Amino acid sequence: MQLGATHLALLTDEGQLYTFGSGTALCLHRKARTSWELTEITEPSLDGRKVLDVACGPHTTALIVEA
């Protein structure tokens, strides 16, 4: 689990990414700017690739995905 200033990101062993919190800076990687429900991220840009790692800054979320 990684924590930002007002959001968090949770990565499972299977490579599923979940985010929660305030995404006013679009840090939740989804259309909704705020979500107080833990939601799995299934971005088309991931193209089904497994997320290998996640890191959160105060208002950012960075992903490393398999090639």
ABEGO torsion letter per residue (X at the ends): XBBBAABBBBBBAAGBBBBBEBAAAGAAGBABABBABBBBBBBAAAGGBBBABBBBBAABBBBBBBX
